[in-house]
């Protein structure tokens, strides 16, 4: 039987996607949105609507979310209040297992972001 181990070259670069890779941001976002919805007398995110929104940039500002939530406030107010909720929760966020070890082996960081 052939050995499954190989001599791999050293990692020279890593490319990371945004949310949910190094931290569990989806749970924080869901908790923040649910607190906002409860404050405004709306039902919390169902599994089906959450599945439609997660991983989609700015999904809570989309027509899908607002058509479902039936909010009686302007989208700008929602965006502001939801962002404030998230700001309260993100400081307690912890790295996902293995994230710190991976990052500690990289020698430098570079960030390239765009809004597309």
Contact map, one row per residue, 1 for C-alpha under 8 A:
11100000000000000000000000000000000000000000000000000000000000000000000000000000000000000000000000000000000000000000
11110000000000000000000000000000000000000000000000000000000000000000000000000000000000000000000000000000000000000000
11111100000000000000000000000000000000000000000000000000000000000000000000000000000000000000000000000000000000000000
01111100000000000000000000000000000000000000000000000000000000000000000000000000000000000000000000000000000000000000
00111110000000000000000000000000000000000000000000000000000000000000000000000000000000000000000000000000000000000000
00111111000000000000000000000000000000000000000000000000000000000000000000000000000000000000000000000000000000000000
00001111100000000000000000000000000000000000000000000000000000000000000000000000000000000000000000000000000000000000
00000111110000000000000000000000000000000000000000000000000000000000000000000000000000000000000000000000000000000000
00000011111000000000000000000000000000000000000000000000000000000000000000000000000000000000000000000000000000000000
00000001111100000000000000000000000000000000000000000000000000000000000000000000000000000000000000000000000000000000
00000000111111000000000000000000000000000000000000000000000000000000000000000000000000000000000000000000000000000000
00000000011111000000000000000000000000000000000000000000000000000000000000000000000000000000000000000000000000000000
00000000001111100000000000000000000000000000000000000000000000000000000000000000000000000000000000000000010000000000
00000000001111110000000000000000000000000000000000000000000000000000000000000000000000000000000000000000000000000000
00000000000011111000000000000000000000000000000000000000000000000000000000000000000000000000000000000000000000000000
00000000000001111100100000000000000000000000000000000000000000000000000000000000000000000000000000000000000000000000
00000000000000111110100000000000000000000000000000000000000000000000000000000000000000000000000000000000000000000000
00000000000000011111100000000000000000000000000000000000000000000000000000000000000000000000000000000000000000000000
00000000000000001111111111000000000000000000000000000010000000000000000000000000000000000000000000000000000000000000
00000000000000000111111111000000000000000000000000000000000000000000000000000000000000000000000000000000000000000000
00000000000000011111111100000000000000000000000000000000000000000000000000000000000000000000000100000000000000000000
00000000000000000011111100000000000000000000000000000000000000000000000000000000000000000000001100100000000000000000
00000000000000000011111110000000000000000000000000000000000000000000000000000000000000000000111100000000000000000000
00000000000000000011111111110000000000000000000000000000000000000000000000000000000000000000111100000000000000000000
00000000000000000011001111111000000000000000000000000000000000000000000000000000000000000000100000000000000000000000
00000000000000000011000111111100000000000000000000000100000000000000000000000000000000000000000000000000000000000000
00000000000000000000000111111110000000000000000000000000000000000000000000000000000000000000000000000000000000000000
00000000000000000000000111111111000000000000000000000000000000000000000000000000000001001100100000000000000000000000
00000000000000000000000011111111100000000000000000000000000000000000000000000000000001000000000000000000000000000000
00000000000000000000000001111111110000000000100001000000000000000000000000000000000000000000000000000000000000000000
00000000000000000000000000111111111000000000000000000000000000000000000000000000000000000000000000000000000000000000
00000000000000000000000000011111111100000000000000000000000000000000000000000000010011001000000000000000000000000000
00000000000000000000000000001111111110000001100000000000000000000000000000000000010010000000000000000000000000000000
00000000000000000000000000000111111111000011100000000000000000000000000000000000000000000000000000000000000000000000
00000000000000000000000000000011111111100001000000000000000000000000000000000000000010000000000000000000000000000000
00000000000000000000000000000001111111110000000000000000000000000000000000000000110010000000000000000000000000000000
00000000000000000000000000000000111111111111000000000000000000000000100000000000000000000000000000000000000000000000
00000000000000000000000000000000011111111111000000000000000000000000000000000000000000000000000000000000000000000000
00000000000000000000000000000000001111111100000000000000000000000000000000000000000000000000000000000000000000000000
00000000000000000000000000000000000111111100000000000000000000000000001000000000000000000000000000000000000000000000
00000000000000000000000000000000000011111110000000000000000000000000000000000000000000000000000000000000000000000000
00000000000000000000000000000000000011111111000000000000000000000000111000000000000000000000000000000000000000000000
00000000000000000000000000000000010011001111100000000000000000000000100000000000000000000000000000000000000000000000
00000000000000000000000000000000111011000111110000000000000000000000000000000000000000000000000000000000000000000000
00000000000000000000000000000100110000000011111011000000000000000000000000000000000000000000000000000000000000000000
00000000000000000000000000000000000000000001111111000000000000000000000000000000000000000000000000000000000000000000
00000000000000000000000000000000000000000000111111100000000000000000000000000000000000000000000000000000000000000000
00000000000000000000000000000000000000000000011111110000000000000000000000000000000000000000000000000000000000000000
00000000000000000000000000000000000000000000111111111000000000001001000000000000000000000000000000000000000000000000
00000000000000000000000000000100000000000000111111111100000000000000000000000000000000000000000000000000000000000000
00000000000000000000000000000000000000000000001111111100000000000000000000000000000000000000000000000000000000000000
00000000000000000000000000000000000000000000000111111100000000000000000000000000000000000000000000000000000000000000
00000000000000000000000000000000000000000000000011111111001100001000000000000000000000000000000000000000000000000000
00000000000000000000000001000000000000000000000001111111001000000000000000000000000000000000000000000000000000000000
00000000000000000010000000000000000000000000000000001111100000000000000000000000000000000000000000000000000000000000
00000000000000000000000000000000000000000000000000001111111000000000000000000000000000000000000000000000000000000000
00000000000000000000000000000000000000000000000000000011111000000000000000000000000000000000000000000000000000000000
00000000000000000000000000000000000000000000000000000001111111000000000000000000000000000000000000000000000000000000
00000000000000000000000000000000000000000000000000001101111111011000000000000000000000000000000000000000000000000000
00000000000000000000000000000000000000000000000000001000011111001100000000000000000000000000000000000000000000000000
00000000000000000000000000000000000000000000000000000000011111101100000000100010000000000000000000000000000000000000
00000000000000000000000000000000000000000000000000000000011111111100000000000000000000000000000000000000000000000000
00000000000000000000000000000000000000000000000000000000000011111110000000000000000000000000000000000000000000000000
00000000000000000000000000000000000000000000000000000000001001111111000000000000000000000000000000000000000000000000
00000000000000000000000000000000000000000000000010001000001111111111100000000000000000000000000000000000000000000000
00000000000000000000000000000000000000000000000000000000000111111111111000000000000000000000000000000000000000000000
00000000000000000000000000000000000000000000000000000000000000111111110000000000000000000000000000000000000000000000
00000000000000000000000000000000000000000000000010000000000000011111110000000000000000000000000000000000000000000000
00000000000000000000000000000000000010000110000000000000000000001111111000000000000000000000000000000000000000000000
00000000000000000000000000000000000000000100000000000000000000000111111100000000000000000000000000000000000000000000
00000000000000000000000000000000000000010100000000000000000000000100111111000000000000000000000000000000000000000000
00000000000000000000000000000000000000000000000000000000000000000000011111000000000000000000000000000000000000000000
00000000000000000000000000000000000000000000000000000000000000000000001111101100000000000000000000000000000000000000
00000000000000000000000000000000000000000000000000000000000000000000001111111100000000000000000000000000000000000000
00000000000000000000000000000000000000000000000000000000000010000000000011111110000000000000000000000000000000000000
00000000000000000000000000000000000000000000000000000000000000000000000001111111000000000000000000000000000000000000
00000000000000000000000000000000000000000000000000000000000000000000000011111111100000000000000000000000000000000000
00000000000000000000000000000000000000000000000000000000000000000000000011111111110000000000000000000000000000000000
00000000000000000000000000000000000000000000000000000000000010000000000000111111111000000000000000000000000000000000
00000000000000000000000000000000000000000000000000000000000000000000000000011111111100000000000000000000000000000000
00000000000000000000000000000000000100000000000000000000000000000000000000001111111110000000000000000000000000000000
00000000000000000000000000000001100100000000000000000000000000000000000000000111111111000000000000000000000000000000
00000000000000000000000000000000000000000000000000000000000000000000000000000011111111100000000000000000000000000000
00000000000000000000000000000000000000000000000000000000000000000000000000000001111111110000000000000000000000000000
00000000000000000000000000000001101100000000000000000000000000000000000000000000111111111000000000000000000000000000
00000000000000000000000000011001000000000000000000000000000000000000000000000000011111111100000000000000000000000000
00000000000000000000000000000000000000000000000000000000000000000000000000000000001111111110000000000000000000000000
00000000000000000000000000000000000000000000000000000000000000000000000000000000000111111110000000000000000000000000
00000000000000000000000000010001000000000000000000000000000000000000000000000000000011111111100000000000000000000000
00000000000000000000000000010000000000000000000000000000000000000000000000000000000001111111100000000000000000000000
00000000000000000000000000000000000000000000000000000000000000000000000000000000000000111111100000000000000000000000
00000000000000000000000000000000000000000000000000000000000000000000000000000000000000001111110000000000000000000000
00000000000000000000001110010000000000000000000000000000000000000000000000000000000000001111111000000000000000000000
00000000000000000000001100000000000000000000000000000000000000000000000000000000000000000001111100000000000000000000
00000000000000000000011100000000000000000000000000000000000000000000000000000000000000000000111111110000000000000000
00000000000000000000111100000000000000000000000000000000000000000000000000000000000000000000011111100000000000000000
00000000000000000000000000000000000000000000000000000000000000000000000000000000000000000000001111110000000000000000
00000000000000000000000000000000000000000000000000000000000000000000000000000000000000000000001111111100000000000000
00000000000000000000010000000000000000000000000000000000000000000000000000000000000000000000001111111110000000000000
00000000000000000000000000000000000000000000000000000000000000000000000000000000000000000000001011111111000000000000
00000000000000000000000000000000000000000000000000000000000000000000000000000000000000000000000001111111100000000000
00000000000000000000000000000000000000000000000000000000000000000000000000000000000000000000000001111111110000000000
00000000000000000000000000000000000000000000000000000000000000000000000000000000000000000000000000111111110000000000
00000000000000000000000000000000000000000000000000000000000000000000000000000000000000000000000000011111111000000000
00000000000000000000000000000000000000000000000000000000000000000000000000000000000000000000000000001111111000000000
00000000000010000000000000000000000000000000000000000000000000000000000000000000000000000000000000000111111110000000
00000000000000000000000000000000000000000000000000000000000000000000000000000000000000000000000000000001111110000000
00000000000000000000000000000000000000000000000000000000000000000000000000000000000000000000000000000000011111000000
00000000000000000000000000000000000000000000000000000000000000000000000000000000000000000000000000000000011111100000
00000000000000000000000000000000000000000000000000000000000000000000000000000000000000000000000000000000000111110000
00000000000000000000000000000000000000000000000000000000000000000000000000000000000000000000000000000000000011111000
00000000000000000000000000000000000000000000000000000000000000000000000000000000000000000000000000000000000001111100
00000000000000000000000000000000000000000000000000000000000000000000000000000000000000000000000000000000000000111110
00000000000000000000000000000000000000000000000000000000000000000000000000000000000000000000000000000000000000011111
00000000000000000000000000000000000000000000000000000000000000000000000000000000000000000000000000000000000000001111
00000000000000000000000000000000000000000000000000000000000000000000000000000000000000000000000000000000000000000111
